Amino acid sequence: MLFNKCPRCHQGEVFKSKNPYSLGHIFDMHEKCEHCELKYEKETGFFYGSLYVSYALTSGWFLTWFILYLTVLKWDTFYFALFIAGTLVALSPLAIRWSRLIWLNFFYRYKKELNNSTNSKHIQNLSH
């Protein structure tokens, strides 16, 4: 997931741009894997579920910083709020990508035989 690869073969790219901070292309995904032909969007609205994953990621980041704030960091509340807001804005592009990749990995399992396979007929048989 960290390397923007297809969940089934770990070869093809999921997003068209490798840079998550290319804001004009943050949502641009390939329609299917160029290696194993996996169609990423199973149905219309498939990635709405990734919003729950994104919520969990950002909540986890916030809770981690909040616990550190209560136990270790001795910052003024105003500066902590600014820090949290800045962190959430800075990490949002990563959260969007990671949540979609995690969501894909919930529904598609890795198939080791697709990783090194060069026989396209074999790949087509496995994709059905």
C-alpha positions in Angstrom: 0.0 0.0 0.0 2.8 2.4 0.8 4.2 2.1 -2.8 1.0 2.8 -4.7 0.8 -0.7 -6.2 -2.1 -2.9 -7.3 -3.4 -5.0 -4.3 -3.6 -8.2 -6.3 -0.3 -8.3 -8.2 1.8 -5.6 -6.5 3.1 -4.6 -9.9 0.8 -2.0 -11.5 0.4 1.6 -10.3 -2.9 2.6 -8.8 -2.6 6.4 -9.0 -1.5 8.1 -12.2 0.8 10.5 -10.3 3.3 9.2 -7.8 3.3 12.5 -6.0 0.4 12.8 -3.5 1.0 16.5 -3.3 0.3 17.1 -6.9 -3.1 18.5 -5.9 -4.5 18.8 -9.4 -4.1 15.0 -9.9 -4.7 13.8 -6.3 -7.8 11.7 -7.3 -6.5 10.5 -10.7 -6.4 6.8 -10.7 -5.8 4.2 -13.4 -9.0 2.5 -14.4 -7.3 -0.9 -14.1 -4.0 -2.5 -13.4 -1.7 -2.5 -16.4 -0.2 -5.8 -15.2 -3.1 -8.0 -14.1 -6.0 -6.1 -15.6 -7.7 -5.7 -12.2 -10.5 -3.1 -12.4 -10.0 -0.9 -9.3 -13.5 0.6 -9.0 -15.7 -2.5 -8.6 -18.9 -0.4 -8.9 -20.0 3.2 -9.1 -19.3 4.9 -5.7 -17.0 2.1 -4.6 -14.5 4.5 -3.0 -17.1 6.2 -0.8 -16.2 3.5 1.7 -12.6 4.8 1.8 -14.0 7.9 3.6 -14.4 5.7 6.7 -10.8 4.6 6.4 -9.7 8.2 5.9 -11.6 9.2 9.0 -9.9 6.5 11.0 -6.5 7.6 9.8 -7.0 11.2 10.6 -8.6 10.4 14.0 -5.6 8.2 14.8 -3.2 11.0 14.0 -5.2 13.5 16.1 -5.5 11.1 19.1 -1.8 10.4 19.0 -0.9 14.1 19.0 -3.5 14.7 21.7 -2.1 12.1 24.0 1.4 13.5 23.5 0.0 16.9 24.2 -1.5 15.7 27.5 1.5 13.7 28.6 4.7 15.0 27.1 4.2 18.3 25.2 3.8 21.3 27.3 2.5 23.6 24.6 -0.1 26.4 24.9 -3.5 25.2 23.7 -3.5 27.8 20.9 -0.2 26.6 19.4 -1.3 23.0 19.7 -4.5 23.8 17.8 -2.5 25.5 15.1 -0.1 22.5 15.0 -3.0 20.0 14.7 -4.7 22.1 11.9 -1.4 22.3 10.0 -0.7 18.6 10.4 -4.1 17.6 9.2 -3.9 19.8 6.2 -0.4 18.6 5.4 -1.2 15.0 5.8 -4.6 15.0 4.0 -3.2 14.1 0.5 -1.5 11.1 2.1 -4.7 10.2 4.0 -6.7 10.3 0.7 -4.3 8.0 -1.1 -3.7 5.6 1.8 -7.4 5.3 2.5 -8.2 4.3 -1.1 -5.3 1.8 -1.1 -6.4 0.3 2.2 -10.0 0.1 1.0 -8.8 -1.7 -2.2 -6.8 -4.1 0.0 -10.0 -5.0 2.0 -11.6 -6.3 -1.2 -8.7 -7.8 -3.3 -6.2 -10.4 -2.1 -2.6 -10.6 -3.2 -2.0 -13.4 -5.7 1.6 -14.4 -5.7 1.3 -16.2 -9.1 0.5 -12.8 -10.7 3.6 -11.1 -9.4 6.1 -12.9 -11.6 3.8 -14.2 -14.3 4.5 -13.1 -17.9 1.9 -15.3 -19.5 -1.0 -12.9 -20.3 -3.4 -15.8 -20.9 -2.7 -17.1 -17.5 -3.3 -13.7 -16.0 -6.6 -13.4 -17.8 -7.8 -16.7 -16.5 -6.9 -15.7 -12.9 -8.7 -12.4 -13.2 -12.1 -14.0 -13.5 
